[in-house]
Amino acid sequence: MEVTLKEYIESRMDEREKAHRSQLDNAERNLQLAANALREKLDGMNQFRHQIDNERALYVRRDAMDALAKIHGIDIDRLAQRIEKLENWQANVLGRQLIFGGAVIVLAGIVTAVLRLVGH
């Protein structure tokens, strides 16, 4: 079977065109798959970004935290002063109790001594 040069060249060109078309189809399909994978990855990143933004909305702002610290710092100072006054008052009461107890013991000793002297 003889093939003319024209038929041979046309058949080779058809084969090359089919191979080229197949390569283009494969490249387009791979490009579409890569684009879909990238889209999914970007969607996941966007969801993560939205989650972070939602969590940031729950954070306390620095100026609000500083104001709370200042207010509570004043309250803590007041409480510390009140505790110090109570401790001083407690020490004062304890000192008075010790002096009163000592006075009672001295009086009891004097009364006992007087009763011994009178009873003899």
C-alpha positions in Angstrom: 0.0 0.0 0.0 1.4 3.2 -1.1 0.7 6.5 0.6 1.4 9.8 -1.1 3.5 12.3 0.6 0.6 14.6 0.9 -1.5 11.9 2.7 1.4 11.0 4.9 2.0 14.7 6.0 -1.7 15.2 6.5 -2.0 12.0 8.7 1.1 13.1 10.7 -0.4 16.6 11.1 -3.7 15.1 12.2 -1.9 12.9 14.8 0.1 15.9 16.0 -3.0 18.0 16.2 -4.8 15.3 18.2 -1.8 14.9 20.5 -1.7 18.7 20.9 -5.4 18.9 21.6 -5.1 16.1 24.1 -2.2 18.0 25.9 -4.3 21.2 25.9 -7.3 19.4 27.3 -5.1 17.8 30.0 -3.5 21.1 30.8 -6.9 22.8 31.0 -8.3 20.0 33.3 -5.2 20.2 35.5 -5.5 24.0 35.6 -9.2 23.7 36.6 -8.3 21.2 39.4 -5.6 23.5 40.7 -7.9 26.4 40.6 -10.6 24.5 42.5 -8.0 23.3 45.1 -6.8 26.9 45.5 -10.3 28.2 45.9 -11.0 25.6 48.6 -7.8 26.6 50.4 -8.7 30.3 50.2 -12.2 29.6 51.5 -10.7 27.8 54.5 -8.3 30.7 55.1 -11.3 33.1 54.9 -13.2 31.1 57.4 -10.2 31.1 59.7 -9.9 34.9 59.3 -13.6 35.3 60.1 -13.2 33.1 63.2 -10.2 35.3 64.3 -12.2 38.5 63.7 -15.1 37.1 65.7 -12.9 36.2 68.6 -11.2 39.6 68.5 -14.6 41.2 69.0 -14.6 39.4 72.4 -11.3 40.9 73.5 -11.2 43.7 76.0 -9.7 46.8 74.6 -6.6 48.2 76.2 -8.1 51.5 77.2 -11.0 49.8 78.8 -8.7 47.5 80.7 -6.5 50.4 81.8 -9.6 52.2 83.1 -10.8 49.1 85.0 -7.3 48.7 86.5 -7.3 52.3 87.6 -10.7 52.1 89.2 -9.9 48.8 90.9 -6.5 50.1 91.9 -8.2 52.9 93.8 -10.6 50.3 95.3 -7.7 48.1 96.3 -5.9 51.1 97.9 -9.1 51.9 99.9 -9.5 48.3 101.0 -5.8 48.2 102.1 -6.3 51.3 104.1 -9.4 49.9 105.8 -7.6 46.7 106.6 -4.8 48.6 108.1 -7.2 50.6 110.2 -8.9 47.4 111.4 -5.6 45.8 112.2 -4.6 48.9 114.2 -8.0 48.9 116.0 -7.5 45.1 116.7 -4.0 45.7 118.1 -5.4 48.6 120.3 -8.2 46.4 121.6 -5.7 43.6 122.3 -3.4 46.0 124.2 -6.3 47.3 126.3 -7.4 43.7 127.1 -3.8 42.9 128.2 -3.6 46.0 130.4 -7.1 45.3 131.8 -6.2 41.7 132.5 -2.9 42.8 134.2 -4.8 45.3 136.3 -7.3 42.6 137.3 -4.4 40.3 138.3 -2.7 43.1 140.3 -6.1 44.0 142.0 -6.7 40.4 142.8 -3.2 40.1 144.3 -3.8 43.3 146.4 -7.2 42.0 147.5 -5.7 38.7 148.4 -2.8 40.3 150.3 -5.2 42.6 152.2 -7.5 39.7 153.1 -4.5 37.7 154.4 -3.4 40.7 156.5 -6.9 41.3 157.8 -7.6 37.6 158.4 -4.4 37.1 160.5 
